[in-house]
Amino acid sequence: MNENQRSRHNTLSDDSNSGDSGILNERVLMLIFESINWDRHVLCSLASVCRKLRAIAKRLLWKELCVSRVPRMVSALLYGAPNGRVGGGWHAMAKLLFFCCGGDSSRHFRVNRASPGHFVKESRFSKTSGRSFLIKNCQQDLLYLSDPCEHPMGDNVDNLGVYRGVFQGFSKSMTRDCLIRRQAELEERVRCPFCGTRVWSMTRARLVPRSASRRVGSEDGRLEYFVCVNGHLHGTCWLAQLSSEEEDNDYNGEDGVRIASTDNGRLSSSESEEEVEDGASSLISMC
């Protein structure tokens, strides 16, 4: 066990462990999940066993899962955050990292059939991509945005792209200020798929820059996305057909942390010097 792991164990509340043993002991749970590399499926199962385990997962384990997979992204999101909390809670943050919410028709975006959500095997979140979704007056905001998850919609139909993201300190962001100044109304029928709160349509608020379509590989006007009151973003777009060379060039243009699965099912991490210095994106690969 390294020094960071020891310090996290030592900060666990003695009161919370005094009357618990076995699987209800927080220290035991931490050791178990560290030994299985914070398996998200096991954590989901554990959180559904009983109220006490669900409370422990919500207060502690979901956070540790996020920290173990994207430590620098979490550190950036927590900068200036009161009491080390993220909007919507750590369970919502974990769902955003590892779950594609799927796509359905909305006010400004129509699909022939709904595309269901699913766990993702691999995701990549980028601050560079996030800046493409910010209007000029909001460029000081920090937004991590995923690459689109591609959903085939049938022959002779463009594939559906589903993407998600999260703002750092959304309650104090310029984007939220713009929404308030423009008196943008919250959507009646749409809720955040990660925390369940109400959302603003950025299309309806006219806060979608042209760079957003180019960033996700779509054409102007062929996307819509929402931002909830906790700063979670989700959206859909129609993906333009790209050649393999264009896709490679777009991918190689990003720098960041890459975490990939090895043959034995455990995660390994590789960082170049530029990636450590910039930290613009994070690649998450699940076992």
Number of C-alpha atoms within 10 A of each C-alpha: 7 6 8 9 12 10 10 12 15 11 8 14 11 11 8 12 14 9 9 11 11 9 12 15 16 23 18 15 18 18 15 13 17 16 10 12 17 21 15 19 9 11 17 14 10 15 18 12 10 9 10 12 20 18 12 18 23 16 14 17 23 24 20 19 23 20 15 14 22 19 15 17 21 17 12 15 22 17 12 12 13 9 7 10 15 23 22 17 16 22 21 21 23 19 18 23 23 19 19 23 24 21 23 17 14 14 12 13 18 16 15 9 10 12 17 11 14 11 15 15 12 17 20 19 26 23 24 18 22 25 21 21 25 22 20 11 10 17 15 13 20 22 27 26 27 27 21 21 20 16 18 12 15 8 7 6 11 15 18 24 23 28 25 27 23 27 23 24 22 23 14 10 16 18 24 20 14 16 18 11 9 11 10 16 13 19 15 9 9 17 17 21 22 24 21 14 15 18 25 23 26 20 17 17 16 12 17 21 16 15 16 22 22 14 18 25 20 20 16 15 15 15 23 24 23 24 26 27 19 24 25 28 27 27 22 29 28 25 22 17 12 11 8 9 9 10 12 11 10 12 11 8 7 15 21 24 26 18 21 18 16 12 8 7 12 14 16 11 14 11 14 11 9 12 17 14 11 12 18 21 25 26 21 23 21 20 17
